Amino acid sequence: MPKLMQKEKEELFKIRQLPEDVDRRFQEELNDEQYEAVTHEAGPALVIAGPGSGKTRVLTYRAAWLLEKGASPEAIALMTFTKKAAQDMIRRVEYLTGGKGNRIIAGTFHHICNRFLKKNADALDWGYTSDFTILDREDAEDLMKLVVGRRIPEEQQGHHPRPSQLVNIYSKALNLAEKIKEVVKEFYPGYEEQAGFIIRMIDAYQVRKREMNVMDFDDLLVNFLNLLRTDDVGNQIKSQFEHVLVDEYQDVNTLQADIVKELSSEAQSVMVVGDDAQAIYSFRGAQIEHMLEFPERYDGTTEYRLESNYRSVPEILNFVNASIAHNESQFEKTLQPTRESGDKPYLTPCLDVREEANLTCSRILELNEQGVPLSEQAVLFRARHHSLEVERACINYGIQYEMRAGLRFFERAHIKDAMAHLILLVNPADVVQWMRVLTMQRGIGDVTASKVLDEVLEADKPMSRFVRLNMSAAMSGKRVYKTGMESLQRIQKFFRDDLPHSSNEGLPSLDVILERIIEFIEPIVQDNYDNADERIQDLRELVNFSARYEDPTEFLSDVLTMYNLVGATRDEAAEEDSEKIVLSTIHQAKGLEWDAVYIIRLLEGALPFHRAFNKPEEIEEERRLFYVASTRAKDYLFLTYPDVLDSRWSDEIGTPSRFIEEIRDEGVFQELGVLE
């Protein structure tokens, strides 16, 4: 669009008056900060929205205001990170405007990219047609597996990155706009020497997708960006949009930021809304720099701050303001209270993790007796393995809980892998656990495992039979690749040499047995999972938890009984619609709120996480995590840490988190003893 014509359209839009009754209603329903942002006229705008300040309200009213000012719905793009967020906003816009909002181009980045690619894929000149189909993550990994399988024999694949890792590397390279070699060096240093192989496999994967006329989710983004940069179709799409709105801008990666920049290049206004203090997803590729540098990237940016908090009592806001002030890379802001005074946050040092979990459950029940519903209480933690003691305590105290951090501790795949080895020591006839132990290794599939078990389970003593079995002879005439045979012999050696397999042998303590199991499966965990470090922390927590037991049978009985009881009470709860507290990682809790929040394990090494210690930018993200956790609380905020860490790896005194120590003298929290 010629610059003069665009300037004229902007001026016409500015002088067009909002109907007086509509403007009055907007002023009545918005506070001054919100109204100022909503009625932004033209040019780029950055809305820095603190927690509980009405971020979503501003976006929906902004879209409604644009429509009431005469903007065409098809000329407005509303980009979000979830389908639900887009649907909720459009529903609200329709209510505000009497149904005008249903034609707004709204949705996730992927949805909007797909919408335009479906109409214009042939303009890319890469062999795609508009009837292309989309690969989900599982499909993408399957296709990569086929690509790799055509180029290297199956028995040699154990020496290369898995298909899922190759897809991850490709995805990170696209979303971070980095070269594949750089991604491998940063995120997969163990595969640096194989960078050439990785590049060849990804190139072949790209070719195969074009031949099949398919795109994966990352292709939708990068191909749409390339489409925007074409002369004819790209200019046509960009000229359609006069106003671009983006939610949760602190979470964009480089590819998404570039899409916003291109899409809004001819728009009258682009407004991004977010909170740099809640940027906690760098592990997914989000880069806070895109929000912090928005004013430099978009000349003439107008900044708006939403600081009025409608969620928390003033004492909690004083606490979080004091904490986040220690970050250097941020937009300065101070959350302002709108509610009456309440309780200062409570800090309680505990003897150990068991006392911490018991105290938390005791306080949950106490608040419940005072009228705070269980559903309005949440226990938050930095890492998933921190949930184990709280899960145990909830069951002992009879408290129903909902796990927002994914699966419950003993339901997680790597925990079940470790437990399968232990169960076989107690019950070596358990075919389900045998299948799990065998097939988790490279080169052993269901067929090979079944053939081994045919030889083993017919014996009176299956484990003794297994450790003495001549694998080469047993597999003679059967198709078993070298990798699979090596894996079988490694498992055999482990049960024969590292674990007791008969009653005549001295039985080490349970935690020693589990420690040996974990040492054995750790390389497999490292190889099989991208978040292997987190899973290994889970496994170490399992060893710590087991140290209170002497007998494997007692331990297994308690674990199975504990989870069976939870299953039974869950069924009853479903019938009675009974309330549950929430157990959640901090990452999973973002965007939610509860009357009472309990943040546990406030220790150096836990929050902040130990891997962040020598990286100032990562310490700042850990502090933002603490900020997000604390701002989930409306009325009560309880903070705890254990004084002693009783670990097989380090029996040491716990050091309180720096996020507590750095504000200890500011009078923003109160210390409360365990018995108070």
N, C-alpha and C positions, 0 to 999 in steps of 0.2 A: 504494500500500500504506500503511495507517495507520502512523504513526510507532511506536506501541507494538508492533504486530505485528512491524515490522521490527527493533526493538530486541530483542524476544524471540528472533527467529531468530538475531540476531548472538550473543546470549548462549549459546543452545543450540549454535551452531557452535563457540564458544570452549571450552566445557566438554567437547565430544566429543573423546575421546582418540584419537590415532593409534595403530594397532597397534604394539606395542613393537618387533617385528622390522623394520617399515617405518621407524620413526623412527631406529632404530640404523643402518639402511642409508643413510638420507639423511645422517646425521651423518658416516658414513664416506666418503661419496662427494662431500661438499661441504666447502669450507673454512668457517671460522667466519663470515666476511663473507657468503658465499653462503647458508649455513644460516639466518642471522638474517633475511635478506631473504625467503627462500623460506617461512619459517614465520610471516611477518607475519599477524596475526590479522584485524583489521578496520580499516576506515577507509582514507583515501587514503595511498598510499605512493609515494615517488619513489626509484628506484634509479639512482644515478649510477655508471655502469659504465665504468671506464677501458678502453682497448684491451687485448685479450688477457687480460681478467679473468674471462671466463666469463659474459658477459651472456646468451647464448642458453641456457646451462645453467641459469641462475637462472629464466628464464621457463618452461622445460620442467619443471623440478622444482617450480616454483610450481604449475603446472597439475596435476601429478601429486599434489602434497601436498593440494590442494583436493579432488581426487577421493577420495583415501584418507581424508580427513576427512569424507566423506559428501556433498560437493556433487554435485548432478546435473550431468552433462556439458552438458545443454542450458542450464544456468544460468551457464555460463562463456563469455565472449566473449574471443577472442584475436585481436587486430588487428595485422597486419603490413604491410610495404610491398611485399613480393613474395610471389607464390604459392608459390615454392620454400621460402621461410623458414617459411611456415605449414605446409606439408606435412612438412618435416623435423622441426619441433617436435612435431606431432601424432604422427608415427611414433615419435618418442622417448618421448612420453608414453604411448603404447600399450604400448611395451616396458616402461616403468617400472611400469605399473599392471596389466599382464596383459590389455590390450585394452579398458580402460575409456574411452580418450580419443577414440574415433572419432566420438562424437556431440557433441564440443565444437564450438561455433559459431566456426570459425576461418577466417581468410583475409585478403585485403587489404581495405582500407576499401571499395573499389568492390565487391568480391565480397559482403561482408556487407550493404552497402546494397542491392544488387540483389536479394539473397535475400529481404529483407523487403518491398521494393517490389513484387516479383512477386506477393506474397500480398495486398498492401494498397494498390495504386496508386489504386484508385477512391476511397479515403478522402481523397485530396488535393483532390478537387473541381475539378480543372483539365482534365477531359476525358480523362485517362489511364485506360486499363484494364489489367488485370494481364497481358495478352498483348502488352504493349509490346515493341518491339525496341530494340536498342542500336546507336547509330552509333559506329563507330570514328573515329579522327581524320580519315582520308581521306574517309570518308562525310560527316562533319560539314562539311569544307571544300567538298565537292561540293554539299551542300545550301545552304550559304551562297552559293556561286557562283550557284545557281539563284535564290535570293532577291534577290541584287544584280542579276542579269541581267533580272529582271522590272521593275526600277525605274529603271535607267539604261541607255542604249544602250551596246553593247559598245565603240564607238569612244571613249566618254568614260570608260571604267572605269580607264584609265591614270592618271587624275587623283585617284583615290580609293584608300584602303587595299585591299590584295588580300584575297580571302576568307580566306586562312590567317591574315592579320593580324587580321581581324575576329574570327575564332574565338579567337585568342590573347587579344585584349582581353577578350572575354566570359569566357574561362576565368580570367584573372587577377582580374577584378572579382569573380567568385564565390568563388574560393579565398582571396583576400585580404580579402574582405568590404569592398570599396571601391566607390565609385561609378565608373561608366564614365568620366566626365570626369576623375576623379583618376588613373585608370589611364593614360588617354591622355596626360595632362600629364606623368606620371612616366616612362613607358616609350616613348611614341610622340609626343614633343613636336612633331615635324614635321607631325602631323595634328591639332593642337589646334583649328585653325580649322574642322575638319570633324567636331568632336565631335557636333554635332547629327545629321549624316548617319550617323555610326557608331551612335548610339543608335537611330535609326530602323531601320537594317538589323538590329541585334541584336534589337529588339522584333519585327520581322517574322520573323526566324529562330525566335524563341521560339514565336510563333503557329503557324508552319508545322510545327514539331516536334509540337506538341500535336494539330494536325489530322491528322498522319500517325501519331500514337501511337508516337513514337520519343523516346528520350532519348540524349544524348551522355554521355560519362564524367563530366563535371562535373555534369550534371543528376542523376545517380545520388546524388551526395553531397548536393547542396542539397535535393533532393526528399526524401531520407531524413531529413535534419535537420528539414525542415518536417513530415514524418510523425511524428517523435518529439514534436513540439510540438503535435500534435492531442490533444484530450482523451481520446477513447476508445481508438483504436488505439495512439497514442503511449504512453499509460499502460500498456497491455497489453504492449507490447514492453519497456518499461523495467522492468516488474515481473518479466519473465522472467529478467533477468540479476541474479544475486547477486554475481558477481565479473567484473570487466573487467580484461583485461591488454593492454597496448599496447607494441609493440616500436619501437625507434628514435624515441623521442618527440621528440628534438631536431630531427627533420625534418618535423614536422607544420606545416601552415599553419593559418590562422584557422578555416577551414571544418572541417577535421579535428579541431582542438582543441575546437570547439563540439560536434561530434558526440560526442566522448568525454565531454564534460561532461554532455550531455543523457542519453546512454545509461547513464551510471553514476550518475545522480541518485538512484536508489533502491537501488543496490547496497550490499552489505555491505562490499565492498572494491573499490578501483580501484588498480591498480599500473601505473605507467608506467616504462619502462626506457630509458635512453639515456645519451649522453655529450655534454654541452654543448661539450666541447673538440673534438668531431668534427662540429660543425654547420657544414657547408660548402656547403649547397645553397640559399642565399638566392635565387640566380638562378632557381630553380624555384618560388619562392614560400614555401619553408620559413622559419619565423621562430623564432629561438632564444629569443625572449622567452617563448614558451609554456612552455618547459622551465624557464627561469630564474624565471618568476613562478608556477610550479605551486604552491609552498607558500602563496602569497597567495591564489590562486584556489580552492584546496581547503583549507578550515579543518581543522586537526588533522593535517596531513600529517606522516608519519614519513619521515625521510630515511635511506637506506642507501647506503654507499659501498663499491664494489668496487675496491680499489686494488692487490690482489696480481696482478702481471702474470706470466703463464706463457709469454710469447712471447720477449721480448728479454733480452739480457745486461744486467747492471746498468749498464754504461757507456752504453749507448744510452738507458736509462731516465733516468740522470742528465742526459743531454743534453736529452731532451724535457721533463723536469720544469723545467729551467732556462729553456727557451724559452717554454713556455706560461705560466709564472709572470708574464710581462710583460703578459698580458691582464688587464684590470680586470673586465670583465663575465663572470663565471664562478663556478662552485662550486669552491672551493679543494680540490685533491686532489693527492696525491703518489703516483705509481706506485711500488710496492714490488717489488723483484726476488725471484724464486724460483729463478733459475738461477745457476750459478757465473759467476765473473768472465770477461770476454772482452776484445775490443779496443775502445778508444775510437773513436768516429767519426773518419774521416779527412777533412780539408779540403785541397783542392789548387787553387790558382789556376792557370789555363792561359793561354797566349798569346791564343788566339782560339777560336771555336766549333769549328773543325776539329780543333785540338789537343785540345780537351775531348772531342770524340767519339772520336778515335783513342785517347786515354788510357783512356776508359771501356771500349772494346772490348778493349784490351790487358789491362786488369785482369780483365775477364770471362773471358778465355781463361786468364789466370794462375790465377784461383781454380778454374776448371774443371780445370786440371791438378793442383790440390791436392785435388781430390775433390768440389768443390761443383758439382752438376749445373747445366747451363744453365737447366733448367726451374725452378731455385731461385734465379734471379737476375732482377732487374727494373730497368729504367731508367725513372725517373719524371720528369715535367716538368709545368709549370704550364699551358702552352698547347699545342695540337696542332701549331702550326708549329715548335715546338722539336724535333720529332722528325726533321726532314729530314736534318740532318747526321749524326745517329746512325744513321738508316736507311742512308745512304751508307756510313758506316764499317763497319756490320755486313756489308754486302755485300762491301766490300773485304777484310774480315778473314775472310770465309767463315762468318759466324755466322748461324744460322737465328734468325728472330725472329717473334713473334706480336704484332700490333698490337692493343692493347686500347683504343686511343683512337679507334676507328672505322676508317675506311679509311686505307690508306697515303697518304702525302702526295700523290703524283701521281695517285691515284685519286679525289681529292675533286672534287666537281662544279665548284666555282669555279676550281680549278687547271686542270681540263680545259678550262674555258671560255677561260681565258687562253692555254693552250697551243694551242688550236684556231686562234686568230688567228696565232700564231707559225708553226704548221705550214703555214698557207696561203701564207706568204711563201716557204717552201721548196718546197712542193708545192701549187700553186693548183688542181690537178685533183682534190684529195681531197674527194669529195662528202660524206663523213661529217663532216668538219670544217666545210665550208660550211653544212651543215644545223644544226650546233651554233651556229655564229656567228650565223646568221640568226634561228633560232627562240628564242634566249635573249632577244631584244628584244621589247618590248611590241608587240602587234598583228600579229606575224608567226607564222603557224602553218605546219604542214607543207605545206599546199596552196600557199600563197603562196610559200614558200621554194622549192618544187619548180618553180614557174613561172619564178621568177627564174633558177634553175640551168639550166632548159631553154635559156634565152637565153645563158647564160654558158659552160657547159661544152662547147658545140659549137665554141667558138673555139680557135685554136691557143694563144693566150695568155689563159687564163680571167680572170686578175686584171686585165689591161689592158682586157679586154672589160667586166668588172664596173664598173670605176671610170669608164668612158666611157658606160655604158648610160643611155639616157634612160628613167628609171624610169616616168614618167607614160605614155610611149608604150608601153613594154613591158607595163605593167599595164592598158592601155586595154581596156575591155570586160570586165575581170576584177574581181570584187568584193574590193576592198582598202580597208579602213577608213583614215581619215585618220591614225590613230595608227600603223598599219602602214606607210603610205607615208612618214611622217616618219622612222620607224625605218630603213627601207631607205635613204633619202637620207643619214641620219646615218652609217650603216655605210660607205656609198659615199664620203662625204667623208673619213672616217677613213682608209681605205686609200689614198685619192688624195692627201691632204694631209699626213698624219701618219706614214705608214709608206712605206718604199721598196717599189715594186712592179715595178721593172725593173732589169736589170743595169747600165743606163746611169746610174743614180742612185747617189750616194755612200751607202754602207751604214754607219749608225751602229753603235756597239758593241751587243752583245747585251743588256746590262742597260738601255741607253737604249731599245732597241726594246720590251723587256718593261715598262719604266716607262711608256711611252706607251700600251701596251695596257692596263695596269692603270688608268691615269688615265681611259681611255675606258670601261672596263667597271665602274669603281667605282660610279657612280650606279645601274647595273643591279643590282649586288650589294647595295647599300643597299636597293634597292626589293624585291628578291626574297627576301632572307633576314632572319630576325629576329635572328640572331647575326652580323650583317654586320660589326661591328667585328673580331670574331675572324677572320672569313674574309679581311678586308683585311690583317690581320697576316700571315696565310698567304701572301697575294699578295706582300707586301713581302719576306717571307723568300725567296720564289721569285726575286725580283730580286737579292737579296744572293747567293743560291746561284749564280746565272747569271754573276755578275761575274768568275768565274775562267775563263770561256770567252770566246773571241773570235768564234767562228763559230756561227751558229744550227744549222747542219747537224751539227756536232760535238756540240753540246749535246743536240739531239734524239736523236742516235744513242746517246749515253751514257745518257740517261734511259730510252730504250726498251730498250736492252740490259740495263741494270741491273734493270729490272722483269721482263723476260723471263727473266733468270737466276733471279730470285727465284721466278718461277712454276715454272720447271723444278725448282729445288731443293725447292720446296714439294711438288711431286708426288712426288719421290723421298722426301722426308721422310715423306709420308703412308704410303708403302709400308714404309719402314724404321722408322716411328714414332720418328724421331729427335727429340732434345730441341730446344727453342727457348727463348731468353730472351723476356721480356715487355717490350714498350715500351708505356707507358701514361701518360695524364694522371693526375694525382693524384686527381681526382674519380672516375675509373673504377677506381682501385686500392683505394678504401675497402672494408674488410672482408676484404682479402686479405693474404697474408704470404709472405715469401721469406727464404731464408737471407741473401742479400746484396741490398742496395738501393743504387742509384746515383741521387742527385738532382742534376740538371744545371741550368744557367742560374740559379744563385743570385745574381741581380743585382737591384738596384733597378730597377723597371720591368718585371721578369719575375716575380719572387717576392720582395716583393709586386708585384702587377700595377700598372701606372702609374695606372689609373683609380681606385685606392683611396687615392692619396696624401693627398688632402685630406679624407678621411672616416674618422675614428677607428674607427667600427664596422666599416668594410670592411677596414681594416688588421688589426683583430682577427680577422676571418674569414680573411684571408690567412695570419695566423700559425697559425690552426687548420689550414689547409691544409698548412702546413709540418709541423705536429705529426702530422697524419694520415700524410703521406708518410714521416716519420722512424720512426713506430711500426709501419710495415710490415716493418721489418728485424728479423730474429731474431739474426743473428751479426755481420754486417758492414754498416756504413753509410758510404758514400762520398759526399762533397759536393764539387761543383766549380763554378767560375764562370770565364768568359773575361775576361781583363784588357782586351782590345780588342774593340770591336764594329765590324767592317768593313762598314758599311752605306752604301748610296747616300744615305740620308737623314741619317745622322749617323755620321761616323767619329770615335768618341770612346772615351775610357777608361771601362771599365765600373766601376761602383761596387758593391762586394760588398753583398749583401742585409743590411738592418738586422737580420734574424733571426740572422745570424751575428755581426755586429758587437756586438750588445747582450749577447752571452754570451761574447765572445772572452776576457775576463779571468777567466772562472769555471773554467777548466781542464777543461772537459767535452768537448773535442775536441783532436785533434792535427793539426798541419799536416804535409803530406807533399808533397815536390816531385814534379814530373812524372817525373823520372828515378829516383826512389827506389823 
